[in-house]
């Protein structure tokens, strides 16, 4: 039986591993013959959302646009994997409503701030601590952890492979 189209919404702090895990999940699903697409927050910001900043209103609009695109892709039969910080619960709930609760799979990368800051792949935490990046999630802007995600993964305690296996197990259950 084919997997019904769904959207995997990976949320967590910057440096939690959202993009890495999204790409790993995409590759694993494609290897199983599943048509899918990754909507990475940074990539979307470079095009569709290049007119947006990082205010609460702009973040909400960014999430709304990504959710609308994900819904359209689901309607076309694609599995969609979204990798966005999406720090506000209300904004993630808005995305769930746009996409449809039955298709929305919230994945919380519960990686602690200290681990994300130690990784700091883009140097953003260093800039935020220096005061040159105000409103940075986890430093001087809040992140509201999901209350009931489909799965929670601490990528500082789990390898990419182990994290991926958790997602693939959930994928198999949903089939």
C-alpha positions as CSV (number, residue, x, y, z in Angstrom):
1,X,0.0,0.0,0.0
2,X,1.3,3.5,-0.9
3,X,2.1,6.0,1.8
4,X,-0.5,8.8,1.8
5,X,1.1,12.2,1.1
6,X,2.3,13.9,4.3
7,X,4.5,16.7,5.5
8,X,7.2,16.0,8.0
9,X,7.7,19.2,9.9
10,X,11.2,19.2,11.5
11,X,11.5,21.9,14.2
12,X,14.2,22.8,16.6
13,X,16.9,25.3,17.4
14,X,19.5,26.4,14.8
15,X,22.2,23.7,14.7
16,X,19.9,21.0,15.9
17,X,20.3,19.0,12.7
18,X,17.1,19.7,10.9
19,X,18.6,20.1,7.5
20,X,20.9,17.1,7.9
21,X,18.1,14.8,9.0
22,X,15.7,16.2,6.4
23,X,18.2,15.3,3.6
24,X,18.9,11.9,5.2
25,X,15.1,11.1,5.3
26,X,14.7,12.3,1.8
27,X,17.5,10.1,0.5
28,X,16.1,7.1,2.4
29,X,12.6,7.6,1.1
30,X,13.8,8.1,-2.5
31,X,15.8,4.8,-2.2
32,X,12.4,3.2,-1.3
33,X,10.8,4.6,-4.4
34,X,8.9,7.4,-2.6
35,X,8.6,10.7,-4.3
36,X,9.5,13.5,-1.9
37,X,10.9,17.0,-1.6
38,X,12.7,18.9,1.1
39,X,11.7,22.5,1.9
40,X,14.6,23.8,3.9
41,X,13.9,27.1,5.7
42,X,17.2,28.7,4.7
43,X,16.7,27.7,1.0
44,X,13.2,29.0,0.9
45,X,14.3,32.3,2.5
46,X,16.7,32.7,-0.4
47,X,13.9,32.7,-2.9
48,X,10.2,32.5,-2.0
49,X,10.7,34.3,1.3
50,X,13.6,36.6,0.4
51,X,11.4,39.6,1.2
52,X,11.0,38.6,4.8
53,X,13.1,39.3,7.9
54,X,13.1,37.7,11.3
55,X,10.4,39.6,13.1
56,X,7.6,37.5,14.7
57,X,5.3,38.6,11.8
58,X,7.8,37.8,9.2
59,X,8.6,34.4,10.7
60,X,4.9,33.6,10.8
61,X,4.5,34.6,7.1
62,X,7.6,32.4,6.3
63,X,5.9,29.4,7.9
64,X,2.6,30.1,6.3
65,X,4.2,30.2,2.8
66,X,6.1,27.0,3.4
67,X,3.0,25.3,4.7
68,X,1.0,26.4,1.7
69,X,3.7,25.0,-0.7
70,X,3.9,21.8,1.3
71,X,0.1,21.4,1.1
72,X,0.2,21.8,-2.7
73,X,3.1,19.3,-3.0
74,X,1.1,16.8,-0.8
75,X,-1.9,17.3,-3.2
76,X,0.5,16.4,-6.1
77,X,1.3,13.1,-4.2
78,X,4.7,14.1,-2.8
79,X,6.0,13.4,0.7
80,X,7.3,16.8,1.9
81,X,10.0,17.3,4.5
82,X,10.2,20.8,6.0
83,X,13.2,21.8,8.0
84,X,12.4,25.1,9.8
85,X,13.2,26.5,13.3
86,X,9.5,27.5,13.5
87,X,9.9,28.6,17.1
88,X,6.3,29.5,18.0
89,X,3.7,26.7,18.8
90,X,0.9,28.9,17.3
91,X,2.8,29.1,14.0
92,X,3.3,25.4,13.9
93,X,-0.4,24.9,14.6
94,X,-1.2,27.3,11.7
95,X,1.0,25.1,9.5
96,X,-0.9,22.0,10.8
97,X,-4.2,23.6,9.9
98,X,-3.0,24.6,6.4
99,X,-1.5,21.2,5.6
100,X,-4.2,19.2,7.4
101,X,-3.8,17.5,10.7
102,X,-3.8,14.0,9.2
103,X,-0.9,14.8,6.9
104,X,1.2,16.9,9.4
105,X,3.9,15.0,11.2
106,X,5.7,17.1,13.8
107,X,9.3,16.1,14.5
108,X,11.0,17.9,17.4
109,X,14.8,17.9,17.3
110,X,15.1,18.3,21.1
111,X,18.8,19.0,20.9
112,X,19.9,21.2,23.9
113,X,21.0,24.8,23.3
114,X,24.5,24.0,24.5
115,X,25.0,21.3,21.9
116,X,23.5,23.5,19.1
117,X,25.7,26.4,20.2
118,X,28.8,24.1,20.3
119,X,28.1,23.0,16.7
120,X,27.3,26.5,15.4
121,X,27.8,25.5,11.7
122,X,27.0,29.0,10.4
123,X,28.5,31.0,13.2
124,X,25.1,32.4,14.1
125,X,25.3,31.8,17.9
126,X,28.7,33.5,18.0
127,X,27.2,36.5,16.2
128,X,24.1,36.5,18.5
129,X,26.2,36.4,21.6
130,X,28.2,39.3,20.3
131,X,25.0,41.3,19.9
132,X,25.2,41.6,16.1
133,X,22.3,39.2,15.5
134,X,19.4,40.4,17.7
135,X,16.3,38.3,18.1
136,X,18.1,35.0,17.6
137,X,16.0,32.0,18.7
138,X,17.4,30.4,21.8
139,X,19.5,33.4,22.8
140,X,17.3,36.5,23.0
141,X,14.1,35.1,21.3
142,X,12.1,32.2,22.7
143,X,11.7,28.7,21.3
144,X,8.5,27.0,22.3
145,X,9.0,23.2,22.3
146,X,6.2,21.1,20.9
147,X,3.9,19.7,23.5
148,X,3.0,16.5,21.7
149,X,5.3,15.9,18.7
150,X,5.0,12.6,16.7
151,X,8.6,12.0,17.7
152,X,11.3,13.8,19.6
153,X,15.0,13.3,18.9
154,X,18.1,14.7,20.7
155,X,20.7,14.7,17.9
156,X,23.4,15.4,20.5
157,X,22.7,11.9,21.9
158,X,21.7,10.1,18.7
159,X,23.6,9.6,15.5
160,X,22.1,10.7,12.2
161,X,21.6,7.0,11.4
162,X,19.8,6.3,14.6
163,X,17.7,9.4,14.3
164,X,16.8,8.4,10.7
165,X,15.8,4.9,11.8
166,X,13.3,6.5,14.3
167,X,11.7,8.4,11.4
168,X,11.7,5.5,9.1
169,X,9.9,3.4,11.8
170,X,7.3,6.1,12.1
171,X,7.0,6.2,8.3
172,X,6.5,2.4,8.2
173,X,3.8,2.6,11.0
174,X,1.9,5.2,9.0
175,X,1.8,3.0,5.9
